[in-house]
Amino acid sequence: MHNKLANSHSPTKPYLAGLAVPVRELHGGHRDEILHHLLLLNEEDRRLRFGTQTPDEVIHHYVEGLDFNKDSVFGSFDSQLNLIGMAHLAYLPVSKGHAKAAEFGVSVLPDGRGQGIGTALLARAAVHSRNTQVESLFVHCLANNRAMMHLAQKAGMRVEYAYGDADAYLTLPPANPSTIVEEAANEQWADFDYAIKENLKRSNDVWSWFLGRPGTRTT
Ligand SMILES: CC(C)(COP(=O)(O)OP(=O)(O)OC[C@H]1O[C@@H](n2cnc3c(N)ncnc32)[C@H](O)[C@@H]1OP(=O)(O)O)[C@@H](O)C(=O)NCCC(=O)NCCS
């Protein structure tokens, strides 16, 4: 199968959604936004995201435990700067004789779905994986998760089913100058996009205040 993520080398023509949808790398200062995003997921979406029933306390615990020095977390923000999509790239412990691997988990809020955000987060995680010497990217999902399966297969991942679950794998080629430039360009584009949204939001908030209207928040 054609492997779109693994074979995209050109910085001007990467996996297209990666450029259309700006993706930022998140840090510890985003913990509250990550928590807010995950708590907005309904019961079924949480089950699809984490593979099991996930009450609020578990989400609190998960977010508190995120280690931004060890793993990478990526986010996509909407025009109101709400974290509409996020992905966690968790590096798996390196064992002797095995290639470095990482697990990808993703969620997009219902309002943002079908616009390429999930695809862009996967593309960004894949290029970041390559640039950090990860050779194998892995997604664990429930076999009935049609959207994630579609996303994974579209990216050229090999999917294996077992006992109602599915594991999708992507073997990544090593980084090269293009992947480094691609990631840097994505990061710059995402910072620029965020700054524009921030300015627009500020001026909208000022006008709302001036006209006596409450500020906007979509989620
Ligand atoms: C899976 C998820 C991240 C996808 O996010 P998204 O932003 O909608 O993804 P995209 O818009 O990039 O792509 C979705 C693709 O799946 C397709 N799709 C959506 N629902 C589908 C379904 N039920 N069956 C088949 N394909 C489906 C869309 O048509 C689209 O395909 P296209 O790009 O070829 O048109 C989102 O649905 C989600 O957050 N689900 C809950 C959490 C979850 O399941 N996480 C994955 C497990 S870690």
The ligand as an ORCA input file, in Angstrom:
! r2SCAN-3c Opt
* xyz 0 1
  C     -10.947      9.611     14.746
  C     -10.988     11.134     14.791
  C      -9.746     11.637     15.492
  C     -10.973     11.654     13.340
  O     -10.812     13.073     13.376
  P     -11.222     13.989     12.127
  O     -10.683     15.344     12.359
  O     -12.660     13.872     11.841
  O     -10.397     13.288     10.957
  P     -10.265     13.778      9.442
  O     -11.270     14.831      9.158
  O      -8.844     14.090      9.169
  O     -10.565     12.437      8.637
  C     -11.650     11.642      8.951
  C     -11.822     10.646      7.826
  O     -12.585      9.551      8.350
  C     -13.755      9.419      7.568
  N     -14.798      8.912      8.450
  C     -15.433      9.556      9.432
  N     -16.320      8.745     10.012
  C     -16.215      7.552      9.376
  C     -16.865      6.301      9.498
  N     -17.813      6.093     10.412
  N     -16.500      5.287      8.668
  C     -15.538      5.463      7.723
  N     -14.883      6.641      7.562
  C     -15.232      7.661      8.375
  C     -14.042     10.799      7.000
  O     -14.843     10.735      5.844
  C     -12.621     11.246      6.683
  O     -12.174     10.627      5.510
  P     -11.585     11.450      4.249
  O     -10.486     12.316      4.801
  O     -11.090     10.405      3.317
  O     -12.728     12.261      3.721
  C     -12.278     11.674     15.476
  O     -13.381     11.075     14.877
  C     -12.308     11.408     16.990
  O     -11.811     12.212     17.770
  N     -12.919     10.285     17.429
  C     -13.016      9.967     18.856
  C     -11.676      9.552     19.455
  C     -11.012      8.452     18.648
  O     -11.662      7.600     18.077
  N      -9.658      8.478     18.599
  C      -8.901      7.506     17.840
  C      -8.365      6.409     18.703
  S      -6.816      6.832     19.386
*
